[in-house]
């Protein structure tokens, strides 16, 4: 049985500063100030905390790079623009305990010498914004934030708003179109020919871990999880399971535990076909569900951990329709700055759609496979690479079914497949919204 740790989620929501302080809230920033910036960065680096937004980059190395910079102006940005399908953990963490996030931001910004700390969040997340504003006012009045100030910048619903380079564009007042250069090269508010002003970007869950590491130490954090993926992660499970929801689990917990224990297993009379992390990773078929949920294990399995949000499909779902729905979502989300990405996601969408709804041939499947080596020629963001990973994995694991569709075999499923854009959580089930123009 996997360990059900509750480091970030705790036993109950933290709805006031008094309750947060009763749980040692504020102790982390007090210890940080005693240690000094360099020791704080070293502690986070030794903890092995990795980014929980999808890429899994070591947080301490990010901080170390910015802290060592000779730039006169530096910034820390918290990415709260959660928009990856099947994911709800950042919004849940903000609702559950905004104080730990704000304390983590304050520690990180101070440790790297940032002059401003900015939270980028979708304007639609009104409940989360209200929780952050209330908690920030309380903490500021109590002297628990200090310098630099923490600001909130709202943005659109676009899928790419959650990409760190596009997030910086929104903070500067522009559309969420990913830049060519990463934040440590092209930062915020830089003038042509002016000095470099680098940024470190971390997501909500990453920064929420920081106060716990500072209070209990790097060795404590490394005492659970795996060697390469220490700590816990807040996982989301949705789709064709009995009980949709969230759970904080040690990294390295088998995916089957999330599906069959947290999610309660498949719906009556059905069998699990696959689980997919977001829409940008290769599907994990039922025969591989015992894979540990860690960055290294899922990479070795030919997939990825992503942001820890998994959608489950059972045997009533058509493989081609899954491919069509997910590829269409990525096609709409592609900004068009890199033609191979836009053209490739369009071609793959057309191929899967023809397979799902008739008219495809084996030549169409071959053409789709040929696009896989070109769709990642784009380098402004990871959307094209995500499309390749998903489509390639679907063809690898379920190729026989796709070939049958391309050969004219009738589909035995008339079920509609949706991309799981989670909107809320009520009575053990998620509510969803339809993809629309805001996702383009």
Beta strands, then each sheet from edge to edge (+ up, - down):
strand 1: 75-80
strand 2: 116-122
strand 3: 150-155
strand 4: 199-203
strand 5: 232-239
strand 6: 245-250
strand 7: 272-277
strand 8: 284-285
strand 9: 309-314
strand 10: 422-426
strand 11: 429-432
sheet 1: 3+ 2+ 1+ 4+
sheet 2: 6+ 5- 9- 7+ 8-
sheet 3: 10+ 11-
end
